[in-house]
Amino acid sequence: MSELMRLALVGIAGGLGVFALLLLPAMWLQRRRFGAVRPPRLVGVAAICVYTMTLAGLTIAPAYDIALTCRSRTGGVARLDPFHSAAELLALQRGGAAWWELATSFPALQVAMNMALFVPLGLILRGVFRLDATTSVAMAMLLAALIEVTQYTGAFGLYPCGVRIADIEDLVANTLGAWAGALCAPLLSRLGVPLFAREPEPG
């Protein structure tokens, strides 16, 4: 099992644990607001819990052996070129790589995964918490920046070195993903997706 897969599974387990703690309060709030428990809305709460903990696991928890990493690294490592993946893809293209090889290459997949990771955040901020698109994207960008700072500082000194590489390209990709999610949130509201749709409260 790859390290990232392990982190994802830990995040899922952690999210389900958080949902278990929130289940009774969520049921109480639903009974008070709607007069009955709404199972689809509980599923939505569970999905948000799992997403939040998985996001933390994939972005903050160490992806490599801490002792081994910190033997060859002091302090944090920052990558400040926002176009290094584009440069790598251009080099592959010049080397004769076909379009499908470019699309499935590590630089392309890394950018795509960083964007996909923050699409749900944009959806949640705008569709569930009812923030406007600009505020949703700004908050997502601030969270992405906090994640990169956490990676650079080794979780603010919790680890002996920066166990992840702080990459400004990740910040850009995360922000673009949140922007895409914020744009799609009204569609989920119109489709009546639980937590996104405005449900009438009993009079």
Residue pairs with C-beta under 8 A, 6 or more apart in sequence:
3 63
3 64
4 58
4 63
7 57
7 58
7 61
7 63
8 54
8 57
8 58
10 57
10 61
11 50
11 53
11 54
11 55
11 56
11 57
11 58
12 50
12 53
12 54
14 53
14 54
14 56
14 57
15 46
15 49
15 50
15 51
15 52
15 53
15 54
16 46
16 49
16 50
17 53
18 49
18 52
18 53
19 45
19 46
19 49
19 50
22 45
22 49
23 42
26 41
26 42
26 45
27 37
27 42
30 36
30 37
30 38
30 41
30 42
31 37
33 201
34 199
34 201
34 202
35 202
38 194
38 199
40 194
41 194
41 195
43 194
44 128
44 193
44 194
44 195
45 195
48 124
48 128
48 195
51 120
51 121
51 124
55 117
55 121
58 117
59 117
59 147
59 151
59 164
60 147
60 150
60 151
60 155
60 164
62 69
62 159
62 163
62 164
63 163
63 164
64 163
66 159
66 160
66 163
69 161
69 163
70 159
70 160
70 161
70 163
73 161
73 162
74 161
75 161
75 162
76 151
76 152
76 153
76 154
76 161
76 162
76 166
77 152
77 162
77 165
77 166
78 152
78 165
78 166
78 167
78 168
79 165
79 166
79 167
79 168
79 169
80 168
81 87
81 168
81 169
82 168
82 169
82 172
83 169
84 107
84 169
85 107
85 108
85 110
85 111
85 169
86 107
88 105
88 107
89 102
89 105
89 107
89 108
92 101
92 102
92 105
92 107
93 102
97 105
102 108
111 169
111 173
114 169
114 170
114 173
114 174
114 177
115 173
115 174
115 176
115 177
115 180
116 177
117 174
117 177
118 140
118 144
118 173
118 174
118 175
118 176
118 177
118 178
118 181
119 177
119 178
119 180
119 181
119 184
120 181
121 140
121 143
121 177
121 178
121 181
122 136
122 137
122 140
122 177
122 178
122 179
122 180
122 181
122 182
122 183
122 184
122 185
123 181
123 182
123 184
123 185
123 188
123 196
124 181
125 131
125 135
125 136
125 139
125 140
125 178
125 181
125 182
126 132
126 133
126 136
126 181
126 182
126 185
126 186
127 185
127 186
127 188
127 189
127 193
127 195
127 196
128 195
128 196
131 139
133 179
133 182
133 183
136 178
136 181
136 182
136 185
137 175
137 178
137 179
137 182
140 174
140 175
140 177
140 178
140 179
140 182
141 171
141 174
141 175
141 178
144 170
144 171
144 174
144 175
144 178
145 171
147 170
147 174
148 166
148 167
148 168
148 170
148 171
149 166
150 156
151 162
151 163
151 164
151 165
151 166
152 162
152 164
152 166
153 162
154 160
154 161
154 162
154 163
155 163
185 196
188 196
188 197
189 196
189 197
189 198
191 197
